[in-house]
Amino acid sequence: MMAAAGSSRGLRFELRTRVGAVELDVALEVARGDCLALAGPSGAGKTSVLRTVAGLLTPVHGLVAGGGEVWLDTARGVDVPAERRRCGYLFQEYALFGHLSAWRNVAYALHEIPRAGRESRARELLERFGLGDRAEARPATLSGGERQRVALARALARRPAALLLDEPLSALDARTRAAAARELGAVIREAAVPVLLVTHDFTEAALLADRVAVMDGGRVLQQGTASALAAAPASAFVADFSGAVVLTGEARRADAGITVIALDGGGEVTALEGEAGAVAVSVYPWEIALARPGEAAHDSARNHLDVDVISVTTVGPRVRVGLAAPQPLTAELSEASARALGLTPGGRAVASFKAAATRVLPR
Amino acid sequence: MSGWFAVLLAVALAAALTFLTLPIVAIFAQQPPDDLLAALGEEGALDALWLSLRATAAALALILAVGTPAAYLLATRRFRGRAVLITLIELPLVLPPAVAGIALLAAVGPSTPLGRAAQDAGVQLSLATAGVVVALTFVAAPFYLRQAIAAFEAVDPTLLDASRTLGASPARTFARVAIPTALPGLVAGTALALGRALGEFGATLMFAGSFQGVTQTVPLAIYDRFATDFTAALALSAVLVAVSAAILLSVKLVRGPDAVAR
């Protein structure tokens, strides 16, 4: 089993250990070229998983395989030190070395190649991240976004066998975050290695990762695509945490500050924010109202989508309705209104939500 | 700020400044500079100066070479008895110099097993320059260790983790990340130890004696002369003041640009 994961050059790990107050018990696999997000509230044990994979934390019981090698097998006494695991690790606050310039920070990761080639390779990497003219700058003089890109260039410099990203966007202000998210998305898509991403923000996970594993209390509660989790949460916690519905599409600017987004797979929505280009639209399930086909009140300030009803799940006093537009989305309504609408899987409905409640994120 | 309080602060500062600088100024004011320079030319004065510099340099080299990794271990690992270890290391800080001298005699004096072992190995400790180095190291090392532990504790552990994930071994991480990041604190600790070693008197006198050219450092030479040749004592004092001021100034310069950049 380990050999299979090894030969595929994916990342595979099983951990059982205690970290502080959290009893960590996690088994996950990330294929090469795939991005798995570990999403959950703080204290869920997400960062401990990253640290264990990287070799910065040794679990009581564990198996970690990556880059075609076994990095950790506590049963056989294998524990490859962190510096030989080839994990590109992006730390939450980026952990740049304050005493080194940007290019020297990147070159630090290149000590395995001949000294003569290090500087040019480091500058080349910075150039790729649009930081060619900031190569001599010390981290203290870089902006948050620049720091994140230097850290990313440094993490990729060793040609890692796995990329580990710890809250890659949380240290950035809201203005920088959108652009950084877009760049990071491109890096993740281009990386020909397994990517493990930690975030407390479900929308961020949905935006950047192929699959999301929702963690709480040291365990993975559910994993799947973001839309599948939002549409059919296995527990109230996942329902609550997966919060927003995320739909992808292509945006264009219309008149009067309105953005029109043609959704992938069909349907069109408008929003009061956002730039043209590939975007993700997000809206909260409780902001989505449902009506029977033909009964929806027409109102230009609202978006209307014809949808198929896929699932109806009762979560406490609320009902979560999984829909397909054809992209999956979820509406959440009171049990009374769900009963009044007579919703059943296989039926049809109209989903509507305010244009003002529609968030647009660059992708 | 009300008027009387501002006056109170200014008066306090003036009093502190006067009290602390007057004796130092007096060293230079007592005799014309020419007499001071002439007194330095006296045989023995230069010997003392040269010995002080050599012994202090040797002690500092020992302190830095052993103290830096030891401080790093204490700062970055958490283990049972760590607080006790740190207290033991800091103990010589509060030891009266005479006690330090007696303690050294009791531990490695000529009649002790360790002292005899050193002698058999060809290292003469008591009444020899090596003994001066031992005394200086003993009293000055805690100053460096304390600062170095604090400096390494202040290094963000994530930086050390980052270094490891970038392919650096623990030793390389220590040399390339921990030391440069902690450098301002290490320099400050070095300066404190240097100042303490240069001024060391009691432990050296008791453990190594006061023989010109062998164990007589500048403070011992000053003590030796002050009853008989006050000008010579003043001249040597002036030299120590100048060297100490230079150390203090260079530490401020080393830390200054860094503090500005931050």
Interface residues (C-beta under 8 A of the other chain):
Chain A: R51 A54 G55 L56 P81 A82 E83 R84 R85 R86 C87 G88 Y89 F91 E93 A95 F97 G98 H99 L100 Y108 A109 H111 E112 R138 A140 R154 A155 A157 R158 L164
Chain B: D156 T158 L159 D161 A162 S163 R164 T165 L166 G167 A168 S169 R172 R176 V177 P180 T181 L183 A261 R262
